[in-house]
Amino acid sequence: MENIKAILRKNAKIIRNNIERDIVSSQINSIIFNWNIYKKSQNIMFFHPVNTEISLLELLQESNKNFYFPVVEGNSMYPVLYEQEKGFKTGRYNIMEPVGNKLSNYNVLDLIFVPALAVDTAGSRLGYGKGYYDRFLEEISAQSITVVPIPSELIFKELPKEKHDKSVDYIISENGIITTNARLLGD
């Protein structure tokens, strides 16, 4: 299974490298900004984009929300509140991380945006292979809503899924929002 995932990761990176990231990010940000679930959410976890990942950073301009970003430590990660005056520092894997203290109660997170190289319509994501998000998603409240923002070219009908892989509730591309989880179909 890991060989198949390695091939898929390589192909997803090739596809992503050929996408106009700034344009697609802006389109996805506009959809998120107008999404009722986002509007109702107070505590939101983003990820800092790496290389050609979708960037949600333009949404940080909203002052009435609390934004968290992941910090990697050892084999785990945890959210830290982003404060503009403290900014970011370079963390593990050269990913920008907020300067601050670990969030002690993950239950406050209303909405969690999860990076992925690819995702399928059932919400199974192809990550980078380290399992940080899969382990983190094990620890969050069932009330927290999970979302992958991703270009439409990286949404597939089906991806390989292992027992430990965590699916997301929604996918947002430049083409709109896909609900992946039956418990959320009413939203």
QUIHU-V689291 format. One record per residue. N is the residue number from 1. RES is the residue in three letters. PSI is psi in whole degrees, 0 to 359 (999 if undefined). D_FIRST is the distance of its C-alpha to the first C-alpha in Angstrom with 1 decimal. Layout:
n->N res->RES psi->PSI d_first->D_FIRST
n->N res->RES psi->PSI d_first->D_FIRST
This chain:
n->1 res->MET psi->322 d_first->0.0
n->2 res->GLU psi->328 d_first->3.8
n->3 res->ASN psi->318 d_first->5.4
n->4 res->ILE psi->315 d_first->5.2
n->5 res->LYS psi->323 d_first->6.3
n->6 res->ALA psi->318 d_first->8.7
n->7 res->ILE psi->316 d_first->10.1
n->8 res->LEU psi->319 d_first->10.7
n->9 res->ARG psi->314 d_first->12.3
n->10 res->LYS psi->315 d_first->14.4
n->11 res->ASN psi->320 d_first->15.6
n->12 res->ALA psi->321 d_first->16.3
n->13 res->LYS psi->322 d_first->18.4
n->14 res->ILE psi->314 d_first->20.3
n->15 res->ILE psi->312 d_first->21.1
n->16 res->ARG psi->325 d_first->22.2
n->17 res->ASN psi->341 d_first->24.3
n->18 res->ASN psi->10 d_first->26.3
n->19 res->ILE psi->143 d_first->27.2
n->20 res->GLU psi->87 d_first->30.6
n->21 res->ARG psi->315 d_first->29.4
n->22 res->ASP psi->319 d_first->32.9
n->23 res->ILE psi->311 d_first->33.8
n->24 res->VAL psi->320 d_first->30.6
n->25 res->SER psi->315 d_first->30.8
n->26 res->SER psi->319 d_first->34.5
n->27 res->GLN psi->317 d_first->33.8
n->28 res->ILE psi->318 d_first->31.1
n->29 res->ASN psi->320 d_first->33.5
n->30 res->SER psi->318 d_first->36.3
n->31 res->ILE psi->314 d_first->34.3
n->32 res->ILE psi->313 d_first->33.4
n->33 res->PHE psi->325 d_first->37.0
n->34 res->ASN psi->1 d_first->38.3
n->35 res->TRP psi->129 d_first->35.8
n->36 res->ASN psi->320 d_first->37.6
n->37 res->ILE psi->318 d_first->34.9
n->38 res->TYR psi->316 d_first->35.0
n->39 res->LYS psi->322 d_first->38.8
n->40 res->LYS psi->341 d_first->39.0
n->41 res->SER psi->139 d_first->36.6
n->42 res->GLN psi->320 d_first->38.3
n->43 res->ASN psi->110 d_first->35.6
n->44 res->ILE psi->134 d_first->32.7
n->45 res->MET psi->122 d_first->29.8
n->46 res->PHE psi->182 d_first->28.8
n->47 res->PHE psi->148 d_first->26.7
n->48 res->HIS psi->127 d_first->28.3
n->49 res->PRO psi->143 d_first->26.9
n->50 res->VAL psi->136 d_first->25.3
n->51 res->ASN psi->247 d_first->25.7
n->52 res->THR psi->20 d_first->25.4
n->53 res->GLU psi->155 d_first->24.3
n->54 res->ILE psi->138 d_first->26.5
n->55 res->SER psi->127 d_first->29.5
n->56 res->LEU psi->8 d_first->31.2
n->57 res->LEU psi->334 d_first->33.8
n->58 res->GLU psi->340 d_first->36.7
n->59 res->LEU psi->347 d_first->36.5
n->60 res->LEU psi->348 d_first->37.6
n->61 res->GLN psi->346 d_first->41.1
n->62 res->GLU psi->119 d_first->41.4
n->63 res->SER psi->350 d_first->43.6
n->64 res->ASN psi->13 d_first->43.5
n->65 res->LYS psi->156 d_first->39.9
n->66 res->ASN psi->126 d_first->38.2
n->67 res->PHE psi->133 d_first->35.2
n->68 res->TYR psi->151 d_first->32.7
n->69 res->PHE psi->153 d_first->30.1
n->70 res->PRO psi->146 d_first->27.4
n->71 res->VAL psi->129 d_first->28.2
n->72 res->VAL psi->132 d_first->25.7
n->73 res->GLU psi->118 d_first->26.9
n->74 res->GLY psi->232 d_first->25.0
n->75 res->ASN psi->11 d_first->21.7
n->76 res->SER psi->174 d_first->23.1
n->77 res->MET psi->158 d_first->24.8
n->78 res->TYR psi->155 d_first->27.8
n->79 res->PRO psi->145 d_first->30.0
n->80 res->VAL psi->136 d_first->33.3
n->81 res->LEU psi->131 d_first->36.0
n->82 res->TYR psi->126 d_first->36.7
n->83 res->GLU psi->123 d_first->40.4
n->84 res->GLN psi->321 d_first->41.7
n->85 res->GLU psi->337 d_first->44.3
n->86 res->LYS psi->328 d_first->41.7
n->87 res->GLY psi->205 d_first->39.1
n->88 res->PHE psi->158 d_first->35.9
n->89 res->LYS psi->160 d_first->35.1
n->90 res->THR psi->126 d_first->32.3
n->91 res->GLY psi->201 d_first->29.7
n->92 res->ARG psi->147 d_first->26.5
n->93 res->TYR psi->21 d_first->24.4
n->94 res->ASN psi->30 d_first->27.7
n->95 res->ILE psi->135 d_first->27.2
n->96 res->MET psi->132 d_first->30.5
n->97 res->GLU psi->146 d_first->31.2
n->98 res->PRO psi->152 d_first->34.3
n->99 res->VAL psi->123 d_first->37.0
n->100 res->GLY psi->195 d_first->37.8
n->101 res->ASN psi->150 d_first->37.2
n->102 res->LYS psi->135 d_first->34.1
n->103 res->LEU psi->125 d_first->34.3
n->104 res->SER psi->333 d_first->35.1
n->105 res->ASN psi->100 d_first->34.6
n->106 res->TYR psi->343 d_first->31.4
n->107 res->ASN psi->342 d_first->33.0
n->108 res->VAL psi->345 d_first->35.1
n->109 res->LEU psi->116 d_first->32.2
n->110 res->ASP psi->321 d_first->32.8
n->111 res->LEU psi->130 d_first->30.2
n->112 res->ILE psi->118 d_first->27.1
n->113 res->PHE psi->129 d_first->25.7
n->114 res->VAL psi->129 d_first->22.1
n->115 res->PRO psi->156 d_first->20.7
n->116 res->ALA psi->151 d_first->17.6
n->117 res->LEU psi->327 d_first->16.4
n->118 res->ALA psi->163 d_first->15.8
n->119 res->VAL psi->153 d_first->16.2
n->120 res->ASP psi->170 d_first->16.4
n->121 res->THR psi->348 d_first->19.6
n->122 res->ALA psi->358 d_first->18.6
n->123 res->GLY psi->5 d_first->18.3
n->124 res->SER psi->128 d_first->14.5
n->125 res->ARG psi->150 d_first->14.3
n->126 res->LEU psi->108 d_first->12.1
n->127 res->GLY psi->201 d_first->13.7
n->128 res->TYR psi->356 d_first->14.1
n->129 res->GLY psi->0 d_first->11.7
n->130 res->LYS psi->341 d_first->14.6
n->131 res->GLY psi->9 d_first->14.7
n->132 res->TYR psi->311 d_first->18.5
n->133 res->TYR psi->323 d_first->18.9
n->134 res->ASP psi->316 d_first->16.7
n->135 res->ARG psi->319 d_first->19.0
n->136 res->PHE psi->316 d_first->22.0
n->137 res->LEU psi->339 d_first->21.6
n->138 res->GLU psi->332 d_first->21.7
n->139 res->GLU psi->354 d_first->25.2
n->140 res->ILE psi->165 d_first->26.8
n->141 res->SER psi->149 d_first->29.2
n->142 res->ALA psi->342 d_first->28.3
n->143 res->GLN psi->340 d_first->31.0
n->144 res->SER psi->132 d_first->29.3
n->145 res->ILE psi->134 d_first->27.9
n->146 res->THR psi->141 d_first->24.7
n->147 res->VAL psi->138 d_first->24.4
n->148 res->VAL psi->118 d_first->22.3
n->149 res->PRO psi->124 d_first->24.8
n->150 res->ILE psi->147 d_first->23.2
n->151 res->PRO psi->146 d_first->24.4
n->152 res->SER psi->331 d_first->24.3
n->153 res->GLU psi->346 d_first->22.5
n->154 res->LEU psi->18 d_first->19.3
n->155 res->ILE psi->122 d_first->19.4
n->156 res->PHE psi->163 d_first->17.2
n->157 res->LYS psi->318 d_first->17.6
n->158 res->GLU psi->137 d_first->14.0
n->159 res->LEU psi->156 d_first->10.9
n->160 res->PRO psi->140 d_first->7.6
n->161 res->LYS psi->133 d_first->8.8
n->162 res->GLU psi->167 d_first->8.4
n->163 res->LYS psi->321 d_first->11.7
n->164 res->HIS psi->350 d_first->12.9
n->165 res->ASP psi->132 d_first->12.4
n->166 res->LYS psi->132 d_first->16.0
n->167 res->SER psi->163 d_first->17.3
n->168 res->VAL psi->163 d_first->20.5
n->169 res->ASP psi->327 d_first->23.7
n->170 res->TYR psi->156 d_first->24.7
n->171 res->ILE psi->133 d_first->23.8
n->172 res->ILE psi->120 d_first->26.6
n->173 res->SER psi->180 d_first->26.8
n->174 res->GLU psi->345 d_first->30.0
n->175 res->ASN psi->353 d_first->30.3
n->176 res->GLY psi->198 d_first->30.5
n->177 res->ILE psi->134 d_first->28.9
n->178 res->ILE psi->126 d_first->26.3
n->179 res->THR psi->126 d_first->26.4
n->180 res->THR psi->344 d_first->23.1
n->181 res->ASN psi->127 d_first->24.3
n->182 res->ALA psi->330 d_first->26.9
n->183 res->ARG psi->344 d_first->28.7
n->184 res->LEU psi->2 d_first->29.6
n->185 res->LEU psi->340 d_first->30.8
n->186 res->GLY psi->350 d_first->34.4
n->187 res->ASP psi->999 d_first->34.1
